[in-house]
Amino acid sequence: MMFWKIIGVLLLGWAGWDLYHGYTYLYSIVYRDQEPTLYWSGVTVWILLGISCFFSWDSKSE
């Protein structure tokens, strides 16, 4: 479905923005320098969610 591919691109764009600027927004702003474990966990989640949007488990073809 095209909708999920668009969502995937947006999530990967969000992760790219986070990597470039050094902070992400989870429940509040998390800075890479101050809380690296939480930051990298959050960015990893955005990347995995973004990638998962490109895989379809639907049996119908587009």
Secondary structure, DSSP 8 states (H G I E B T S, - for coil): -HHHHHHHHHHHHHHHHHHHHTEEESSSEEETTT-HHHHHHHHHHHHHHHHHTT----SS--
